[in-house]
């Protein structure tokens, strides 16, 4: 093979609105050859709710990253190198009882990662991160917000193993003159719009964990998992929801509460989703199907983490708040990674924003996938490749122009995307990024 073929240039360069030189990536736009998810004979979608152990681990890791970012910006003037994307939750032990039980052993949460723990200030003084206080106090306070019925202190132990990162990755991070350099070669994939099943699954959990319903039915805990199975036009939503024992006085009252939850959910989905879909669906809702007689799903605190389950970063929802085995997915966990150079985090948001923009620009598009891949050491605005796969009545030439505009716009917004992570705008751990939908549900209660 001629050696010049091995050294083909990536592409030409251009300047964005900030006057920064950006290398144009390889952008491939093509019409999809498969059938859309909505046209498949079967579909399965899952969502782990706010109080699920895996969601809690994602959230704790992301919260620690946000605290570090804010501390670095205040005391160092910029976000320093860190990746605190490992967290495990070892469940405790409890004795739930009708009318109120007890926690016997606390939950144990261990956060692991790398961070800049000290640096030299402008006067050559040593500046240090109060990592112990940040983890032990900050993460405990965060858990109080997620699980209001978890007794803290007492029912939660928080621990950490945070050390300095490797010299080569820190050097790559600090080498940035303007646009950050990718710290890894990573991929991301996103899609839009949500299918009817995906939208119902996400809306179900968000409504059941809404302040509106919690005020109405305080017995409903935060640990809620939803599995949606569609066969043809029939959708079954199987919900596992932890009830809080102090609000349940008898077995008969528990079953009455279950029926009340199902009725309110069915009413909400009918009014906000089902009557607005372009196609009619028959929906069944089943709640806590393992209940049998006196064996019922009650907890002391509203989460299975108190006794029945453990958690880990990356085992739960993807960045869009769903687990979608009928869609292409990346297994990369975004939670806890630094929002400056970790493309395993940044590109997931960028890919979703691109997919959303395309569907919003052409609502006739039935399905859009956006694939992105980075190359370590290159600017994050210079992905190796971006692939747009689309389904819908749009010409390839028009779609190519729409895709080029959307990709350029999103890549140029890397500063705003970084800020969005620090501010919690993207909902990396919960509730998940906003994805373009077939219908937009009412905001009340969600």
C-alpha positions as CSV (number, residue, x, y, z in Angstrom):
1,X,0.0,0.0,0.0
2,X,1.3,3.5,-0.8
3,X,2.4,5.2,2.4
4,X,0.4,8.3,1.6
5,X,-2.8,6.3,2.0
6,X,-1.8,5.6,5.6
7,X,-1.3,9.3,6.3
8,X,-4.5,10.8,5.0
9,X,-5.3,14.2,6.7
10,X,-8.2,14.3,9.1
11,X,-9.8,17.2,7.2
12,X,-9.6,21.0,6.8
13,X,-9.9,23.6,9.5
14,X,-12.3,26.4,10.4
15,X,-12.8,28.9,13.1
16,X,-15.8,28.9,15.4
17,X,-17.5,32.0,16.9
18,X,-14.8,32.2,19.6
19,X,-12.0,32.4,17.0
20,X,-10.7,29.0,17.9
21,X,-9.3,26.8,15.2
22,X,-11.3,23.5,14.9
23,X,-10.4,20.5,12.8
24,X,-13.4,19.2,10.9
25,X,-14.1,15.6,11.8
26,X,-15.1,12.8,9.5
27,X,-18.9,13.3,9.4
28,X,-20.9,10.4,7.9
29,X,-24.7,10.9,7.3
30,X,-26.7,7.9,6.0
31,X,-30.3,6.7,5.8
32,X,-30.9,3.8,8.2
33,X,-31.5,0.4,6.7
34,X,-33.2,-1.3,9.6
35,X,-36.7,-0.8,10.9
36,X,-37.5,1.7,13.6
37,X,-37.9,0.6,17.2
38,X,-41.6,1.6,17.1
39,X,-42.1,-0.9,14.2
40,X,-40.3,-3.8,15.9
41,X,-42.7,-6.5,17.1
42,X,-41.3,-6.3,20.6
43,X,-39.5,-3.8,22.8
44,X,-38.1,-3.8,26.4
45,X,-37.2,-0.7,28.3
46,X,-36.1,-0.3,32.0
47,X,-35.6,2.6,34.3
48,X,-34.1,2.6,37.8
49,X,-35.6,5.3,40.0
50,X,-34.3,8.0,42.3
51,X,-33.8,5.7,45.3
52,X,-32.5,2.6,43.5
53,X,-29.0,1.6,44.9
54,X,-27.4,1.9,41.4
55,X,-28.9,5.4,40.8
56,X,-27.7,6.4,44.3
57,X,-24.2,5.4,43.4
58,X,-24.2,7.3,40.1
59,X,-25.6,10.3,42.0
60,X,-23.0,10.2,44.8
61,X,-20.1,10.0,42.3
62,X,-21.5,12.9,40.2
63,X,-22.2,15.0,43.3
64,X,-18.6,14.6,44.4
65,X,-17.3,15.7,41.0
66,X,-19.6,18.7,41.1
67,X,-18.3,19.7,44.6
68,X,-14.7,19.3,43.4
69,X,-15.4,21.4,40.3
70,X,-16.9,24.2,42.4
71,X,-14.1,24.1,44.9
72,X,-11.4,24.2,42.2
73,X,-13.1,27.1,40.4
74,X,-13.3,29.1,43.6
75,X,-9.8,28.4,44.9
76,X,-7.8,27.6,41.8
77,X,-9.6,29.6,39.1
78,X,-10.3,26.6,37.0
79,X,-11.4,22.9,37.2
80,X,-8.4,20.8,38.1
81,X,-7.9,17.1,37.0
82,X,-10.1,14.5,38.7
83,X,-12.1,11.4,37.9
84,X,-14.2,10.1,40.9
85,X,-16.3,7.7,38.9
86,X,-16.2,4.6,41.1
87,X,-18.7,4.1,43.9
88,X,-20.2,1.1,45.6
89,X,-23.0,0.8,48.0
90,X,-23.2,-2.2,50.4
91,X,-26.7,-2.5,51.7
92,X,-27.5,-2.6,55.4
93,X,-29.9,-4.6,57.4
94,X,-33.4,-3.7,58.5
95,X,-36.5,-5.1,60.1
96,X,-39.5,-3.4,58.4
97,X,-42.8,-3.8,60.3
98,X,-46.3,-2.5,59.7
99,X,-46.5,0.8,61.5
100,X,-42.7,1.3,61.7
101,X,-39.6,-0.9,61.8
102,X,-36.0,-0.3,62.5
103,X,-32.5,-0.1,60.8
104,X,-30.2,-2.7,62.3
105,X,-27.0,-2.1,60.3
106,X,-26.2,1.1,58.2
107,X,-25.7,1.4,54.5
108,X,-22.0,1.6,53.6
109,X,-21.0,3.8,50.6
110,X,-17.4,3.8,49.3
111,X,-16.3,6.5,46.8
112,X,-13.1,5.8,44.8
113,X,-11.2,7.8,42.3
114,X,-8.4,10.3,41.4
115,X,-8.3,14.0,42.1
116,X,-5.9,16.9,42.5
117,X,-5.7,17.1,46.3
118,X,-3.1,19.9,46.5
119,X,-1.5,22.5,44.3
120,X,0.6,25.6,44.5
121,X,-1.3,28.9,44.6
122,X,-0.4,32.2,43.1
123,X,2.0,33.0,46.0
124,X,3.6,29.6,45.8
125,X,1.6,28.5,48.9
126,X,0.3,25.0,49.1
127,X,-3.5,24.8,48.6
128,X,-5.4,21.6,49.7
129,X,-8.8,20.2,49.0
130,X,-10.7,19.3,52.2
131,X,-11.6,16.0,50.6
132,X,-12.6,14.3,53.9
133,X,-15.1,16.9,54.9
134,X,-16.3,17.2,51.3
135,X,-17.1,13.5,51.1
136,X,-18.2,12.8,54.7
137,X,-20.4,15.9,55.1
138,X,-21.3,16.7,51.5
139,X,-22.3,13.2,50.4
140,X,-24.2,12.6,53.6
141,X,-26.2,15.8,53.0
142,X,-26.8,14.7,49.4
143,X,-28.2,11.4,50.6
144,X,-30.6,13.2,53.0
145,X,-32.1,14.9,50.0
146,X,-32.5,11.7,48.0
147,X,-33.8,9.6,50.9
148,X,-35.7,11.8,53.3
149,X,-36.7,8.8,55.5
150,X,-33.1,7.5,55.9
151,X,-31.9,8.5,59.4
152,X,-28.7,10.4,59.0
153,X,-26.5,10.2,61.0
154,X,-26.9,6.6,62.1
155,X,-28.1,4.7,59.0
156,X,-25.4,5.7,56.6
157,X,-21.6,5.3,56.6
158,X,-19.6,7.1,53.9
159,X,-16.0,6.3,53.1
160,X,-13.5,7.2,50.4
161,X,-10.3,6.3,48.7
162,X,-9.3,9.3,46.6
163,X,-5.7,9.6,45.4
164,X,-3.7,11.7,42.9
165,X,-4.0,10.7,39.2
166,X,-1.2,9.5,37.0
167,X,1.4,12.0,35.8
168,X,0.8,11.4,32.1
169,X,-2.9,12.0,32.3
170,X,-2.5,15.1,34.4
171,X,0.1,16.4,31.9
172,X,-2.3,15.7,29.0
173,X,-5.0,17.6,31.0
174,X,-2.8,20.5,31.8
175,X,-1.4,20.8,28.3
176,X,-4.6,22.5,27.2
177,X,-4.1,26.1,25.9
178,X,-7.7,26.7,25.0
179,X,-9.9,23.8,23.9
180,X,-9.4,20.8,26.3
181,X,-7.6,17.7,25.0
182,X,-9.5,14.4,25.1
183,X,-8.2,12.3,28.0
184,X,-9.2,9.0,26.4
185,X,-10.3,7.4,23.2
186,X,-14.0,6.9,23.9
187,X,-17.3,6.5,22.1
188,X,-20.8,7.8,22.7
189,X,-24.1,7.1,21.1
190,X,-27.5,8.8,21.5
191,X,-30.9,8.7,19.9
192,X,-34.1,10.7,19.5
193,X,-37.1,10.7,19.7
194,X,-38.1,8.4,22.6
195,X,-40.4,5.6,21.5
196,X,-43.8,5.4,23.2
197,X,-42.6,2.6,25.5
198,X,-39.5,4.6,26.5
199,X,-41.5,7.7,27.2
200,X,-44.1,5.8,29.3
201,X,-41.4,4.1,31.3
202,X,-39.6,7.3,32.1
203,X,-42.7,9.3,32.8
204,X,-44.0,6.5,35.1
205,X,-41.0,6.7,37.4
206,X,-40.8,10.5,37.4
207,X,-44.5,10.8,38.3
208,X,-44.3,8.2,41.1
209,X,-41.3,10.1,42.5
210,X,-42.8,13.5,42.0
211,X,-43.4,15.9,45.0
212,X,-47.1,16.0,44.0
213,X,-47.7,12.3,44.4
214,X,-45.4,12.0,47.5
215,X,-47.6,14.6,49.2
216,X,-50.7,12.7,48.3
217,X,-49.3,9.2,49.0
218,X,-46.4,9.5,51.6
219,X,-46.2,5.7,51.9
220,X,-44.6,5.5,48.5
221,X,-40.8,5.4,48.8
222,X,-38.1,6.6,46.4
223,X,-36.8,3.2,45.3
224,X,-38.9,2.6,42.2
225,X,-38.0,0.5,39.2
226,X,-40.0,0.3,36.0
227,X,-39.8,-2.4,33.3
228,X,-41.8,-1.8,30.1
229,X,-42.5,-4.6,27.7
230,X,-44.3,-3.9,24.4
231,X,-45.6,-6.7,22.2
232,X,-47.3,-5.1,19.2
233,X,-49.5,-2.3,20.5
234,X,-49.8,-3.8,24.0
235,X,-47.5,-2.4,26.7
236,X,-47.1,-3.9,30.2
237,X,-45.5,-1.7,32.8
238,X,-44.2,-3.7,35.7
239,X,-43.4,-1.4,38.7
240,X,-41.4,-2.3,41.8
241,X,-42.0,0.3,44.4
242,X,-40.7,0.3,48.0
243,X,-43.5,1.3,50.5
244,X,-42.5,3.0,53.8
245,X,-43.7,0.9,56.7
246,X,-44.5,3.7,59.2
247,X,-47.3,4.9,56.8
248,X,-48.8,1.4,56.4
249,X,-50.8,0.1,59.4
250,X,-52.2,-3.2,58.1
251,X,-51.8,-5.6,55.2
252,X,-55.3,-4.6,53.9
253,X,-54.2,-0.9,53.9
254,X,-51.1,-1.8,51.9
255,X,-53.2,-3.4,49.2
256,X,-55.5,-0.4,49.2
257,X,-52.5,1.9,48.8
258,X,-51.3,-0.2,45.9
259,X,-54.6,0.3,44.1
260,X,-54.5,4.0,44.8
261,X,-51.0,4.3,43.3
262,X,-52.0,2.3,40.2
263,X,-55.1,4.4,39.7
264,X,-53.2,7.7,40.0
265,X,-50.5,6.5,37.6
266,X,-53.0,5.2,35.0
267,X,-54.8,8.6,35.2
268,X,-51.6,10.5,34.8
269,X,-50.3,8.5,31.8
270,X,-53.7,8.7,30.1
271,X,-54.0,12.4,30.4
272,X,-50.4,13.3,29.6
273,X,-49.2,10.6,27.2
274,X,-51.6,8.0,25.9
275,X,-54.2,10.4,24.5
276,X,-51.5,12.3,22.6
277,X,-49.6,9.5,20.9
278,X,-50.1,9.2,17.1
279,X,-50.9,5.4,17.6
280,X,-53.2,3.9,20.2
281,X,-51.7,1.6,22.8
282,X,-53.3,-0.8,25.3
283,X,-51.4,-0.4,28.6
284,X,-51.5,-2.6,31.7
285,X,-49.9,-1.5,35.0
286,X,-48.7,-4.1,37.5
287,X,-47.3,-3.1,40.9
288,X,-45.1,-5.2,43.2
289,X,-46.1,-8.5,41.6
290,X,-44.1,-10.6,44.1
291,X,-46.6,-9.7,46.9
292,X,-48.5,-12.7,48.2
293,X,-50.8,-12.6,51.2
294,X,-48.9,-11.1,54.1
295,X,-45.6,-11.1,52.2
296,X,-45.5,-7.5,51.0
297,X,-42.8,-5.0,49.8
298,X,-42.4,-2.6,52.8
299,X,-39.2,-0.9,53.9
300,X,-38.2,1.4,56.8
301,X,-36.6,4.1,54.6
302,X,-38.1,3.7,51.1
303,X,-35.1,2.0,49.5
304,X,-34.1,-1.6,49.1
305,X,-30.5,-0.5,49.9
306,X,-31.4,-0.8,53.6
307,X,-31.5,-4.5,53.4
308,X,-32.2,-6.2,50.1
309,X,-29.9,-4.8,47.4
310,X,-26.5,-3.2,46.8
311,X,-25.4,-0.7,44.2
312,X,-22.6,0.3,41.9
313,X,-21.8,3.1,39.4
314,X,-22.6,2.3,35.8
315,X,-25.1,-0.5,36.4
316,X,-28.1,1.7,36.1
317,X,-29.6,4.1,33.6
318,X,-27.7,5.6,30.7
319,X,-27.4,9.4,30.5
320,X,-30.9,9.7,29.0
321,X,-32.3,8.1,32.2
322,X,-33.2,4.7,30.5
323,X,-31.8,1.2,29.9
324,X,-32.7,0.5,26.2
325,X,-31.5,-2.9,25.0
326,X,-33.2,-2.4,21.6
327,X,-31.1,0.6,21.0
328,X,-27.3,1.0,20.5
329,X,-25.8,2.0,23.9
330,X,-22.4,2.8,25.3
331,X,-21.5,1.1,28.5
332,X,-19.4,4.1,29.6
333,X,-20.6,5.5,33.0
334,X,-20.7,9.3,32.8
335,X,-21.2,9.9,36.5
336,X,-18.1,11.2,38.4
337,X,-15.9,11.9,35.4
338,X,-14.4,15.3,35.0
339,X,-16.5,17.6,32.7
340,X,-13.4,19.3,31.1
341,X,-11.7,16.5,29.1
342,X,-13.4,13.2,29.8
343,X,-15.0,12.5,26.5
344,X,-16.7,9.4,27.9
345,X,-18.9,11.9,29.7
346,X,-18.9,15.0,27.5
347,X,-19.6,13.2,24.2
348,X,-22.6,11.5,25.7
349,X,-24.3,14.9,26.2
350,X,-23.0,16.3,22.9
351,X,-24.4,13.3,21.0
352,X,-27.8,13.6,22.7
353,X,-28.0,17.4,22.0
354,X,-27.2,16.7,18.3
355,X,-29.9,14.0,18.0
356,X,-32.4,16.3,19.7
357,X,-31.6,19.2,17.4
358,X,-32.1,17.1,14.3
359,X,-35.5,15.8,15.4
360,X,-36.6,19.3,16.5
361,X,-35.5,20.7,13.1
362,X,-37.4,18.0,11.2
363,X,-40.2,16.5,13.3
364,X,-40.9,14.1,10.4
365,X,-37.8,12.1,11.4
366,X,-38.9,8.9,13.0
367,X,-35.6,7.9,14.4
368,X,-32.1,9.5,14.6
369,X,-28.9,8.0,16.0
370,X,-25.7,10.0,16.7
371,X,-22.4,8.1,17.2
372,X,-19.3,10.0,18.2
373,X,-15.7,8.8,18.9
374,X,-12.7,10.7,20.2
375,X,-9.0,10.3,20.1
376,X,-6.9,10.8,23.1
377,X,-4.7,13.9,23.0
378,X,-6.9,15.7,20.3
379,X,-9.1,18.7,21.2
380,X,-12.6,17.6,22.4
381,X,-13.9,19.7,19.5
382,X,-12.1,17.4,17.1
383,X,-13.7,14.0,17.3
384,X,-12.3,11.2,15.1
385,X,-15.7,10.7,13.6
386,X,-19.4,11.5,13.9
387,X,-22.0,9.2,12.3
388,X,-25.6,10.3,11.9
389,X,-28.1,7.5,11.0
390,X,-31.6,8.7,10.3
391,X,-35.0,7.3,9.4
392,X,-37.7,9.5,7.8
393,X,-38.7,11.4,4.7
394,X,-35.7,13.7,4.4
395,X,-33.3,13.8,1.5
396,X,-29.7,12.8,2.3
397,X,-28.4,16.1,1.0
398,X,-30.7,18.1,3.3
399,X,-29.9,15.8,6.2
400,X,-26.2,16.2,5.6
401,X,-26.5,20.0,5.9
402,X,-28.7,19.7,9.0
403,X,-26.3,17.3,10.6
404,X,-23.3,19.5,9.8
405,X,-24.9,22.5,11.3
406,X,-26.0,20.7,14.4
407,X,-22.6,19.1,15.0
408,X,-20.8,22.4,14.5
409,X,-23.1,24.2,16.9
410,X,-22.9,21.6,19.6
411,X,-19.1,21.3,19.4
412,X,-18.7,25.0,19.7
413,X,-20.8,25.0,22.9
414,X,-18.3,23.0,24.9
415,X,-17.9,25.7,27.5
416,X,-21.7,25.8,28.1
417,X,-21.8,22.0,28.2
418,X,-19.0,22.0,30.8
419,X,-20.9,24.6,32.9
420,X,-24.0,22.5,32.6
421,X,-22.3,19.5,34.3
422,X,-21.1,21.7,37.2
423,X,-24.5,23.3,37.6
424,X,-26.3,19.9,37.4
425,X,-28.3,21.0,34.3
426,X,-27.9,17.7,32.4
427,X,-29.2,15.4,35.0
428,X,-26.5,12.9,34.4
429,X,-27.5,10.6,37.3
430,X,-31.1,11.7,37.8
431,X,-33.6,12.3,36.2
432,X,-31.5,11.9,33.0
433,X,-31.1,14.2,30.0
434,X,-34.1,15.5,28.2
435,X,-34.7,13.6,25.0
436,X,-37.0,14.8,22.2
437,X,-40.3,13.0,22.5
438,X,-43.3,12.1,20.3
439,X,-45.4,14.1,22.7
440,X,-44.3,16.4,25.5
441,X,-45.9,15.4,28.9
442,X,-47.2,18.0,31.2
443,X,-44.6,19.4,33.5
444,X,-46.8,19.3,36.6
445,X,-45.6,16.5,38.9
446,X,-42.6,15.7,36.9
